[in-house]
């Protein structure tokens, strides 16, 4: 992971501000969801991209009953109905 060389303080509500240059570089806009991961002693922020609940892919994912399912898994589920 390449360090960005930017230091920010956490405010009293636990917030930090991502610099505009980073938001622009990683296509992050106001209101976009962000996923938070912890890896050892590191906190990792990542633009949220829905993943299929069955196989974990992020390709051709659609929302179905408040869950995300990819097109391949949808085809497999349709096959099970027969």
mmCIF file as gemmi writes it, N, C-alpha and C atoms, coordinates in Angstrom:
data_model
loop_
_atom_site.group_PDB
_atom_site.id
_atom_site.type_symbol
_atom_site.label_atom_id
_atom_site.label_alt_id
_atom_site.label_comp_id
_atom_site.label_asym_id
_atom_site.label_entity_id
_atom_site.label_seq_id
_atom_site.pdbx_PDB_ins_code
_atom_site.Cartn_x
_atom_site.Cartn_y
_atom_site.Cartn_z
_atom_site.occupancy
_atom_site.B_iso_or_equiv
_atom_site.pdbx_formal_charge
_atom_site.auth_seq_id
_atom_site.auth_asym_id
_atom_site.pdbx_PDB_model_num
ATOM 1 N N . UNK Axp A 1 ? 0.856 -1.163 0 1 0 ? 1 A 1
ATOM 2 C CA . UNK Axp A 1 ? 0 0 0 1 0 ? 1 A 1
ATOM 3 C C . UNK Axp A 1 ? 0.903 1.227 0 1 0 ? 1 A 1
ATOM 4 N N . UNK Axp A 2 ? 0.665 2.123 -0.945 1 0 ? 2 A 1
ATOM 5 C CA . UNK Axp A 2 ? 1.477 3.327 -1.084 1 0 ? 2 A 1
ATOM 6 C C . UNK Axp A 2 ? 0.947 4.432 -0.166 1 0 ? 2 A 1
ATOM 7 N N . UNK Axp A 3 ? 1.793 4.982 0.71 1 0 ? 3 A 1
ATOM 8 C CA . UNK Axp A 3 ? 1.323 6.065 1.582 1 0 ? 3 A 1
ATOM 9 C C . UNK Axp A 3 ? 1.035 7.336 0.788 1 0 ? 3 A 1
ATOM 10 N N . UNK Axp A 4 ? -0.019 8.044 1.189 1 0 ? 4 A 1
ATOM 11 C CA . UNK Axp A 4 ? -0.402 9.271 0.493 1 0 ? 4 A 1
ATOM 12 C C . UNK Axp A 4 ? 0.369 10.483 1.01 1 0 ? 4 A 1
ATOM 13 N N . UNK Axp A 5 ? 1.012 10.366 2.163 1 0 ? 5 A 1
ATOM 14 C CA . UNK Axp A 5 ? 1.766 11.481 2.715 1 0 ? 5 A 1
ATOM 15 C C . UNK Axp A 5 ? 0.896 12.586 3.256 1 0 ? 5 A 1
ATOM 16 N N . UNK Axp A 6 ? -0.331 12.266 3.641 1 0 ? 6 A 1
ATOM 17 C CA . UNK Axp A 6 ? -1.268 13.262 4.165 1 0 ? 6 A 1
ATOM 18 C C . UNK Axp A 6 ? -1.607 12.884 5.603 1 0 ? 6 A 1
ATOM 19 N N . UNK Axp A 7 ? -1.566 13.863 6.488 1 0 ? 7 A 1
ATOM 20 C CA . UNK Axp A 7 ? -1.912 13.628 7.889 1 0 ? 7 A 1
ATOM 21 C C . UNK Axp A 7 ? -3.155 14.456 8.208 1 0 ? 7 A 1
ATOM 22 N N . UNK Axp A 8 ? -4.128 13.827 8.827 1 0 ? 8 A 1
ATOM 23 C CA . UNK Axp A 8 ? -5.353 14.506 9.244 1 0 ? 8 A 1
ATOM 24 C C . UNK Axp A 8 ? -5.633 14.141 10.682 1 0 ? 8 A 1
ATOM 25 N N . UNK Axp A 9 ? -6.264 15.051 11.437 1 0 ? 9 A 1
ATOM 26 C CA . UNK Axp A 9 ? -6.662 14.777 12.81 1 0 ? 9 A 1
ATOM 27 C C . UNK Axp A 9 ? -8.103 14.292 12.837 1 0 ? 9 A 1
ATOM 28 N N . UNK Axp A 10 ? -8.387 13.428 13.791 1 0 ? 10 A 1
ATOM 29 C CA . UNK Axp A 10 ? -9.748 12.958 14.019 1 0 ? 10 A 1
ATOM 30 C C . UNK Axp A 10 ? -10.444 14.015 14.865 1 0 ? 10 A 1
ATOM 31 N N . UNK Axp A 11 ? -11.665 14.433 14.457 1 0 ? 11 A 1
ATOM 32 C CA . UNK Axp A 11 ? -12.367 15.448 15.241 1 0 ? 11 A 1
ATOM 33 C C . UNK Axp A 11 ? -13.096 14.812 16.419 1 0 ? 11 A 1
ATOM 34 N N . UNK Axp A 12 ? -13.783 15.627 17.22 1 0 ? 12 A 1
ATOM 35 C CA . UNK Axp A 12 ? -14.424 15.134 18.439 1 0 ? 12 A 1
ATOM 36 C C . UNK Axp A 12 ? -15.528 14.131 18.167 1 0 ? 12 A 1
ATOM 37 N N . UNK Axp A 13 ? -16.042 14.074 16.942 1 0 ? 13 A 1
ATOM 38 C CA . UNK Axp A 13 ? -17.076 13.1 16.579 1 0 ? 13 A 1
ATOM 39 C C . UNK Axp A 13 ? -16.488 11.87 15.885 1 0 ? 13 A 1
ATOM 40 N N . UNK Axp A 14 ? -15.158 11.794 15.812 1 0 ? 14 A 1
ATOM 41 C CA . UNK Axp A 14 ? -14.502 10.638 15.206 1 0 ? 14 A 1
ATOM 42 C C . UNK Axp A 14 ? -14.366 10.727 13.697 1 0 ? 14 A 1
ATOM 43 N N . UNK Axp A 15 ? -14.556 11.903 13.123 1 0 ? 15 A 1
ATOM 44 C CA . UNK Axp A 15 ? -14.507 12.068 11.669 1 0 ? 15 A 1
ATOM 45 C C . UNK Axp A 15 ? -13.123 12.52 11.221 1 0 ? 15 A 1
ATOM 46 N N . UNK Axp A 16 ? -12.801 12.161 9.981 1 0 ? 16 A 1
ATOM 47 C CA . UNK Axp A 16 ? -11.623 12.709 9.308 1 0 ? 16 A 1
ATOM 48 C C . UNK Axp A 16 ? -12.083 13.205 7.943 1 0 ? 16 A 1
ATOM 49 N N . UNK Axp A 17 ? -11.335 14.136 7.394 1 0 ? 17 A 1
ATOM 50 C CA . UNK Axp A 17 ? -11.655 14.658 6.062 1 0 ? 17 A 1
ATOM 51 C C . UNK Axp A 17 ? -10.645 14.098 5.079 1 0 ? 17 A 1
ATOM 52 N N . UNK Axp A 18 ? -11.156 13.476 4.021 1 0 ? 18 A 1
ATOM 53 C CA . UNK Axp A 18 ? -10.28 12.992 2.96 1 0 ? 18 A 1
ATOM 54 C C . UNK Axp A 18 ? -9.971 14.159 2.028 1 0 ? 18 A 1
ATOM 55 N N . UNK Axp A 19 ? -8.705 14.393 1.728 1 0 ? 19 A 1
ATOM 56 C CA . UNK Axp A 19 ? -8.367 15.508 0.839 1 0 ? 19 A 1
ATOM 57 C C . UNK Axp A 19 ? -9.049 15.385 -0.524 1 0 ? 19 A 1
ATOM 58 N N . UNK Axp A 20 ? -9.396 16.523 -1.093 1 0 ? 20 A 1
ATOM 59 C CA . UNK Axp A 20 ? -10.086 16.556 -2.376 1 0 ? 20 A 1
ATOM 60 C C . UNK Axp A 20 ? -9.298 15.806 -3.449 1 0 ? 20 A 1
ATOM 61 N N . UNK Axp A 21 ? -7.979 15.925 -3.424 1 0 ? 21 A 1
ATOM 62 C CA . UNK Axp A 21 ? -7.157 15.246 -4.437 1 0 ? 21 A 1
ATOM 63 C C . UNK Axp A 21 ? -7.328 13.724 -4.357 1 0 ? 21 A 1
ATOM 64 N N . UNK Axp A 22 ? -7.437 13.184 -3.152 1 0 ? 22 A 1
ATOM 65 C CA . UNK Axp A 22 ? -7.654 11.736 -3.009 1 0 ? 22 A 1
ATOM 66 C C . UNK Axp A 22 ? -9.06 11.341 -3.43 1 0 ? 22 A 1
ATOM 67 N N . UNK Axp A 23 ? -10.061 12.146 -3.04 1 0 ? 23 A 1
ATOM 68 C CA . UNK Axp A 23 ? -11.439 11.844 -3.433 1 0 ? 23 A 1
ATOM 69 C C . UNK Axp A 23 ? -11.573 11.852 -4.942 1 0 ? 23 A 1
ATOM 70 N N . UNK Axp A 24 ? -10.93 12.819 -5.579 1 0 ? 24 A 1
ATOM 71 C CA . UNK Axp A 24 ? -10.985 12.92 -7.036 1 0 ? 24 A 1
ATOM 72 C C . UNK Axp A 24 ? -10.266 11.736 -7.693 1 0 ? 24 A 1
ATOM 73 N N . UNK Axp A 25 ? -9.092 11.425 -7.17 1 0 ? 25 A 1
ATOM 74 C CA . UNK Axp A 25 ? -8.277 10.329 -7.73 1 0 ? 25 A 1
ATOM 75 C C . UNK Axp A 25 ? -9.008 8.989 -7.655 1 0 ? 25 A 1
ATOM 76 N N . UNK Axp A 26 ? -9.743 8.765 -6.556 1 0 ? 26 A 1
ATOM 77 C CA . UNK Axp A 26 ? -10.419 7.486 -6.353 1 0 ? 26 A 1
ATOM 78 C C . UNK Axp A 26 ? -11.924 7.56 -6.61 1 0 ? 26 A 1
ATOM 79 N N . UNK Axp A 27 ? -12.347 8.609 -7.328 1 0 ? 27 A 1
ATOM 80 C CA . UNK Axp A 27 ? -13.735 8.765 -7.783 1 0 ? 27 A 1
ATOM 81 C C . UNK Axp A 27 ? -14.733 8.659 -6.628 1 0 ? 27 A 1
ATOM 82 N N . UNK Axp A 28 ? -14.428 9.349 -5.53 1 0 ? 28 A 1
ATOM 83 C CA . UNK Axp A 28 ? -15.312 9.357 -4.368 1 0 ? 28 A 1
ATOM 84 C C . UNK Axp A 28 ? -16.031 10.701 -4.303 1 0 ? 28 A 1
ATOM 85 N N . UNK Axp A 29 ? -17.359 10.656 -4.259 1 0 ? 29 A 1
ATOM 86 C CA . UNK Axp A 29 ? -18.167 11.866 -4.211 1 0 ? 29 A 1
ATOM 87 C C . UNK Axp A 29 ? -18.938 11.934 -2.899 1 0 ? 29 A 1
ATOM 88 N N . UNK Axp A 30 ? -19.428 13.124 -2.581 1 0 ? 30 A 1
ATOM 89 C CA . UNK Axp A 30 ? -20.235 13.302 -1.381 1 0 ? 30 A 1
ATOM 90 C C . UNK Axp A 30 ? -21.408 12.332 -1.405 1 0 ? 30 A 1
ATOM 91 N N . UNK Axp A 31 ? -21.62 11.633 -0.309 1 0 ? 31 A 1
ATOM 92 C CA . UNK Axp A 31 ? -22.732 10.692 -0.209 1 0 ? 31 A 1
ATOM 93 C C . UNK Axp A 31 ? -22.398 9.279 -0.643 1 0 ? 31 A 1
ATOM 94 N N . UNK Axp A 32 ? -21.234 9.065 -1.261 1 0 ? 32 A 1
ATOM 95 C CA . UNK Axp A 32 ? -20.85 7.712 -1.684 1 0 ? 32 A 1
ATOM 96 C C . UNK Axp A 32 ? -20.582 6.839 -0.462 1 0 ? 32 A 1
ATOM 97 N N . UNK Axp A 33 ? -21.023 5.586 -0.505 1 0 ? 33 A 1
ATOM 98 C CA . UNK Axp A 33 ? -20.735 4.696 0.617 1 0 ? 33 A 1
ATOM 99 C C . UNK Axp A 33 ? -19.263 4.286 0.637 1 0 ? 33 A 1
ATOM 100 N N . UNK Axp A 34 ? -18.726 4.139 1.849 1 0 ? 34 A 1
ATOM 101 C CA . UNK Axp A 34 ? -17.335 3.74 2.04 1 0 ? 34 A 1
ATOM 102 C C . UNK Axp A 34 ? -17.327 2.534 2.973 1 0 ? 34 A 1
ATOM 103 N N . UNK Axp A 35 ? -16.553 1.524 2.606 1 0 ? 35 A 1
ATOM 104 C CA . UNK Axp A 35 ? -16.435 0.33 3.433 1 0 ? 35 A 1
ATOM 105 C C . UNK Axp A 35 ? -15.172 0.456 4.283 1 0 ? 35 A 1
ATOM 106 N N . UNK Axp A 36 ? -15.256 0.031 5.533 1 0 ? 36 A 1
ATOM 107 C CA . UNK Axp A 36 ? -14.136 0.135 6.464 1 0 ? 36 A 1
ATOM 108 C C . UNK Axp A 36 ? -13.66 -1.267 6.831 1 0 ? 36 A 1
ATOM 109 N N . UNK Axp A 37 ? -12.377 -1.533 6.621 1 0 ? 37 A 1
ATOM 110 C CA . UNK Axp A 37 ? -11.765 -2.816 6.957 1 0 ? 37 A 1
ATOM 111 C C . UNK Axp A 37 ? -10.684 -2.586 7.994 1 0 ? 37 A 1
ATOM 112 N N . UNK Axp A 38 ? -10.434 -3.583 8.811 1 0 ? 38 A 1
ATOM 113 C CA . UNK Axp A 38 ? -9.316 -3.551 9.745 1 0 ? 38 A 1
ATOM 114 C C . UNK Axp A 38 ? -8.405 -4.718 9.396 1 0 ? 38 A 1
ATOM 115 N N . UNK Axp A 39 ? -7.132 -4.408 9.213 1 0 ? 39 A 1
ATOM 116 C CA . UNK Axp A 39 ? -6.145 -5.434 8.885 1 0 ? 39 A 1
ATOM 117 C C . UNK Axp A 39 ? -4.962 -5.233 9.828 1 0 ? 39 A 1
ATOM 118 N N . UNK Axp A 40 ? -4.878 -6.094 10.839 1 0 ? 40 A 1
ATOM 119 C CA . UNK Axp A 40 ? -3.852 -5.909 11.857 1 0 ? 40 A 1
ATOM 120 C C . UNK Axp A 40 ? -4.114 -4.617 12.606 1 0 ? 40 A 1
ATOM 121 N N . UNK Axp A 41 ? -3.141 -3.705 12.569 1 0 ? 41 A 1
ATOM 122 C CA . UNK Axp A 41 ? -3.33 -2.409 13.234 1 0 ? 41 A 1
ATOM 123 C C . UNK Axp A 41 ? -3.626 -1.297 12.236 1 0 ? 41 A 1
ATOM 124 N N . UNK Axp A 42 ? -4.039 -1.665 11.015 1 0 ? 42 A 1
ATOM 125 C CA . UNK Axp A 42 ? -4.356 -0.675 9.98 1 0 ? 42 A 1
ATOM 126 C C . UNK Axp A 42 ? -5.862 -0.591 9.756 1 0 ? 42 A 1
ATOM 127 N N . UNK Axp A 43 ? -6.34 0.618 9.502 1 0 ? 43 A 1
ATOM 128 C CA . UNK Axp A 43 ? -7.73 0.852 9.124 1 0 ? 43 A 1
ATOM 129 C C . UNK Axp A 43 ? -7.716 1.197 7.642 1 0 ? 43 A 1
ATOM 130 N N . UNK Axp A 44 ? -8.488 0.457 6.859 1 0 ? 44 A 1
ATOM 131 C CA . UNK Axp A 44 ? -8.491 0.632 5.41 1 0 ? 44 A 1
ATOM 132 C C . UNK Axp A 44 ? -9.867 1.111 4.971 1 0 ? 44 A 1
ATOM 133 N N . UNK Axp A 45 ? -9.898 2.212 4.229 1 0 ? 45 A 1
ATOM 134 C CA . UNK Axp A 45 ? -11.137 2.738 3.655 1 0 ? 45 A 1
ATOM 135 C C . UNK Axp A 45 ? -11.164 2.363 2.184 1 0 ? 45 A 1
ATOM 136 N N . UNK Axp A 46 ? -12.32 1.929 1.723 1 0 ? 46 A 1
ATOM 137 C CA . UNK Axp A 46 ? -12.457 1.53 0.318 1 0 ? 46 A 1
ATOM 138 C C . UNK Axp A 46 ? -13.828 1.954 -0.186 1 0 ? 46 A 1
ATOM 139 N N . UNK Axp A 47 ? -13.873 2.432 -1.429 1 0 ? 47 A 1
ATOM 140 C CA . UNK Axp A 47 ? -15.179 2.731 -2.018 1 0 ? 47 A 1
ATOM 141 C C . UNK Axp A 47 ? -16.007 1.457 -1.956 1 0 ? 47 A 1
ATOM 142 N N . UNK Axp A 48 ? -17.245 1.575 -1.512 1 0 ? 48 A 1
ATOM 143 C CA . UNK Axp A 48 ? -18.104 0.392 -1.4 1 0 ? 48 A 1
ATOM 144 C C . UNK Axp A 48 ? -18.593 -0.023 -2.776 1 0 ? 48 A 1
ATOM 145 N N . UNK Axp A 49 ? -18.407 -1.27 -3.074 1 0 ? 49 A 1
ATOM 146 C CA . UNK Axp A 49 ? -18.96 -1.87 -4.296 1 0 ? 49 A 1
ATOM 147 C C . UNK Axp A 49 ? -19.666 -3.142 -3.869 1 0 ? 49 A 1
ATOM 148 N N . UNK Axp A 50 ? -20.947 -3.262 -4.203 1 0 ? 50 A 1
ATOM 149 C CA . UNK Axp A 50 ? -21.698 -4.444 -3.757 1 0 ? 50 A 1
ATOM 150 C C . UNK Axp A 50 ? -21.099 -5.736 -4.323 1 0 ? 50 A 1
ATOM 151 N N . UNK Axp A 51 ? -21.15 -6.78 -3.496 1 0 ? 51 A 1
ATOM 152 C CA . UNK Axp A 51 ? -20.645 -8.096 -3.877 1 0 ? 51 A 1
ATOM 153 C C . UNK Axp A 51 ? -21.792 -9.094 -3.801 1 0 ? 51 A 1
ATOM 154 N N . UNK Axp A 52 ? -21.745 -10.105 -4.635 1 0 ? 52 A 1
ATOM 155 C CA . UNK Axp A 52 ? -22.746 -11.168 -4.625 1 0 ? 52 A 1
ATOM 156 C C . UNK Axp A 52 ? -22.685 -11.902 -3.282 1 0 ? 52 A 1
ATOM 157 N N . UNK Axp A 53 ? -23.841 -12.107 -2.664 1 0 ? 53 A 1
ATOM 158 C CA . UNK Axp A 53 ? -23.88 -12.782 -1.365 1 0 ? 53 A 1
ATOM 159 C C . UNK Axp A 53 ? -23.494 -14.254 -1.476 1 0 ? 53 A 1
ATOM 160 N N . UNK Axp A 54 ? -23.557 -14.813 -2.666 1 0 ? 54 A 1
ATOM 161 C CA . UNK Axp A 54 ? -23.25 -16.232 -2.841 1 0 ? 54 A 1
ATOM 162 C C . UNK Axp A 54 ? -21.795 -16.486 -3.227 1 0 ? 54 A 1
ATOM 163 N N . UNK Axp A 55 ? -21.298 -15.773 -4.236 1 0 ? 55 A 1
ATOM 164 C CA . UNK Axp A 55 ? -19.952 -16.086 -4.745 1 0 ? 55 A 1
ATOM 165 C C . UNK Axp A 55 ? -18.933 -14.977 -4.491 1 0 ? 55 A 1
ATOM 166 N N . UNK Axp A 56 ? -19.391 -13.79 -4.093 1 0 ? 56 A 1
ATOM 167 C CA . UNK Axp A 56 ? -18.477 -12.705 -3.762 1 0 ? 56 A 1
ATOM 168 C C . UNK Axp A 56 ? -18.006 -11.857 -4.93 1 0 ? 56 A 1
ATOM 169 N N . UNK Axp A 57 ? -18.447 -12.157 -6.143 1 0 ? 57 A 1
ATOM 170 C CA . UNK Axp A 57 ? -18.024 -11.361 -7.295 1 0 ? 57 A 1
ATOM 171 C C . UNK Axp A 57 ? -18.654 -9.971 -7.25 1 0 ? 57 A 1
ATOM 172 N N . UNK Axp A 58 ? -18.01 -9.021 -7.926 1 0 ? 58 A 1
ATOM 173 C CA . UNK Axp A 58 ? -18.553 -7.666 -8.013 1 0 ? 58 A 1
ATOM 174 C C . UNK Axp A 58 ? -19.022 -7.368 -9.44 1 0 ? 58 A 1
ATOM 175 N N . UNK Axp A 59 ? -19.032 -8.386 -10.282 1 0 ? 59 A 1
ATOM 176 C CA . UNK Axp A 59 ? -19.403 -8.228 -11.685 1 0 ? 59 A 1
ATOM 177 C C . UNK Axp A 59 ? -20.886 -8.49 -11.888 1 0 ? 59 A 1
ATOM 178 N N . UNK Axp A 60 ? -21.559 -7.58 -12.583 1 0 ? 60 A 1
ATOM 179 C CA . UNK Axp A 60 ? -22.979 -7.717 -12.935 1 0 ? 60 A 1
ATOM 180 C C . UNK Axp A 60 ? -23.845 -8.048 -11.717 1 0 ? 60 A 1
ATOM 181 N N . UNK Axp A 61 ? -23.697 -7.255 -10.669 1 0 ? 61 A 1
ATOM 182 C CA . UNK Axp A 61 ? -24.436 -7.476 -9.42 1 0 ? 61 A 1
ATOM 183 C C . UNK Axp A 61 ? -25.688 -6.6 -9.41 1 0 ? 61 A 1
ATOM 184 N N . UNK Axp A 62 ? -26.812 -7.2 -9.032 1 0 ? 62 A 1
ATOM 185 C CA . UNK Axp A 62 ? -28.074 -6.474 -8.933 1 0 ? 62 A 1
ATOM 186 C C . UNK Axp A 62 ? -28.67 -6.714 -7.555 1 0 ? 62 A 1
ATOM 187 N N . UNK Axp A 63 ? -29.452 -5.735 -7.092 1 0 ? 63 A 1
ATOM 188 C CA . UNK Axp A 63 ? -30.097 -5.871 -5.789 1 0 ? 63 A 1
ATOM 189 C C . UNK Axp A 63 ? -31.367 -6.694 -5.933 1 0 ? 63 A 1
ATOM 190 N N . UNK Axp A 64 ? -31.548 -7.653 -5.021 1 0 ? 64 A 1
ATOM 191 C CA . UNK Axp A 64 ? -32.737 -8.503 -5.002 1 0 ? 64 A 1
ATOM 192 C C . UNK Axp A 64 ? -33.137 -8.703 -3.543 1 0 ? 64 A 1
ATOM 193 N N . UNK Axp A 65 ? -34.284 -8.187 -3.154 1 0 ? 65 A 1
ATOM 194 C CA . UNK Axp A 65 ? -34.79 -8.297 -1.785 1 0 ? 65 A 1
ATOM 195 C C . UNK Axp A 65 ? -33.73 -7.887 -0.757 1 0 ? 65 A 1
ATOM 196 N N . UNK Axp A 66 ? -33.171 -6.699 -0.961 1 0 ? 66 A 1
ATOM 197 C CA . UNK Axp A 66 ? -32.184 -6.088 -0.071 1 0 ? 66 A 1
ATOM 198 C C . UNK Axp A 66 ? -30.879 -6.873 0.032 1 0 ? 66 A 1
ATOM 199 N N . UNK Axp A 67 ? -30.603 -7.727 -0.934 1 0 ? 67 A 1
ATOM 200 C CA . UNK Axp A 67 ? -29.34 -8.467 -1.025 1 0 ? 67 A 1
ATOM 201 C C . UNK Axp A 67 ? -28.821 -8.289 -2.441 1 0 ? 67 A 1
ATOM 202 N N . UNK Axp A 68 ? -27.519 -8.497 -2.62 1 0 ? 68 A 1
ATOM 203 C CA . UNK Axp A 68 ? -26.919 -8.372 -3.941 1 0 ? 68 A 1
ATOM 204 C C . UNK Axp A 68 ? -26.58 -9.752 -4.487 1 0 ? 68 A 1
ATOM 205 N N . UNK Axp A 69 ? -26.995 -9.985 -5.755 1 0 ? 69 A 1
ATOM 206 C CA . UNK Axp A 69 ? -26.781 -11.271 -6.412 1 0 ? 69 A 1
ATOM 207 C C . UNK Axp A 69 ? -26.263 -11.002 -7.828 1 0 ? 69 A 1
ATOM 208 N N . UNK Axp A 70 ? -25.242 -11.765 -8.237 1 0 ? 70 A 1
ATOM 209 C CA . UNK Axp A 70 ? -24.694 -11.586 -9.59 1 0 ? 70 A 1
ATOM 210 C C . UNK Axp A 70 ? -25.542 -12.354 -10.602 1 0 ? 70 A 1
ATOM 211 N N . UNK Axp A 71 ? -25.36 -12.03 -11.863 1 0 ? 71 A 1
ATOM 212 C CA . UNK Axp A 71 ? -26.162 -12.641 -12.917 1 0 ? 71 A 1
ATOM 213 C C . UNK Axp A 71 ? -25.91 -14.146 -13.017 1 0 ? 71 A 1
ATOM 214 N N . UNK Axp A 72 ? -24.684 -14.594 -12.787 1 0 ? 72 A 1
ATOM 215 C CA . UNK Axp A 72 ? -24.391 -16.037 -12.864 1 0 ? 72 A 1
ATOM 216 C C . UNK Axp A 72 ? -25.132 -16.807 -11.779 1 0 ? 72 A 1
ATOM 217 N N . UNK Axp A 73 ? -25.154 -16.284 -10.571 1 0 ? 73 A 1
ATOM 218 C CA . UNK Axp A 73 ? -25.868 -16.955 -9.485 1 0 ? 73 A 1
ATOM 219 C C . UNK Axp A 73 ? -27.379 -16.927 -9.727 1 0 ? 73 A 1
ATOM 220 N N . UNK Axp A 74 ? -27.877 -15.841 -10.344 1 0 ? 74 A 1
ATOM 221 C CA . UNK Axp A 74 ? -29.302 -15.785 -10.679 1 0 ? 74 A 1
ATOM 222 C C . UNK Axp A 74 ? -29.665 -16.896 -11.66 1 0 ? 74 A 1
ATOM 223 N N . UNK Axp A 75 ? -28.796 -17.123 -12.642 1 0 ? 75 A 1
ATOM 224 C CA . UNK Axp A 75 ? -29.027 -18.196 -13.619 1 0 ? 75 A 1
ATOM 225 C C . UNK Axp A 75 ? -29.039 -19.547 -12.905 1 0 ? 75 A 1
ATOM 226 N N . UNK Axp A 76 ? -28.104 -19.753 -11.986 1 0 ? 76 A 1
ATOM 227 C CA . UNK Axp A 76 ? -28.052 -21.021 -11.246 1 0 ? 76 A 1
ATOM 228 C C . UNK Axp A 76 ? -29.303 -21.213 -10.409 1 0 ? 76 A 1
ATOM 229 N N . UNK Axp A 77 ? -29.803 -20.142 -9.78 1 0 ? 77 A 1
ATOM 230 C CA . UNK Axp A 77 ? -31.02 -20.248 -8.973 1 0 ? 77 A 1
ATOM 231 C C . UNK Axp A 77 ? -32.216 -20.574 -9.85 1 0 ? 77 A 1
ATOM 232 N N . UNK Axp A 78 ? -32.257 -19.978 -11.028 1 0 ? 78 A 1
ATOM 233 C CA . UNK Axp A 78 ? -33.344 -20.277 -11.972 1 0 ? 78 A 1
ATOM 234 C C . UNK Axp A 78 ? -33.299 -21.743 -12.379 1 0 ? 78 A 1
ATOM 235 N N . UNK Axp A 79 ? -32.092 -22.264 -12.571 1 0 ? 79 A 1
ATOM 236 C CA . UNK Axp A 79 ? -31.909 -23.667 -12.949 1 0 ? 79 A 1
ATOM 237 C C . UNK Axp A 79 ? -32.429 -24.596 -11.841 1 0 ? 79 A 1
ATOM 238 N N . UNK Axp A 80 ? -32.269 -24.216 -10.576 1 0 ? 80 A 1
ATOM 239 C CA . UNK Axp A 80 ? -32.716 -25.029 -9.457 1 0 ? 80 A 1
ATOM 240 C C . UNK Axp A 80 ? -34.244 -25.139 -9.382 1 0 ? 80 A 1
ATOM 241 N N . UNK Axp A 81 ? -34.945 -24.152 -9.937 1 0 ? 81 A 1
ATOM 242 C CA . UNK Axp A 81 ? -36.408 -24.143 -9.914 1 0 ? 81 A 1
ATOM 243 C C . UNK Axp A 81 ? -36.995 -25.245 -10.8 1 0 ? 81 A 1
ATOM 244 N N . UNK Axp A 82 ? -36.222 -25.681 -11.791 1 0 ? 82 A 1
ATOM 245 C CA . UNK Axp A 82 ? -36.742 -26.657 -12.782 1 0 ? 82 A 1
ATOM 246 C C . UNK Axp A 82 ? -36.692 -28.064 -12.255 1 0 ? 82 A 1
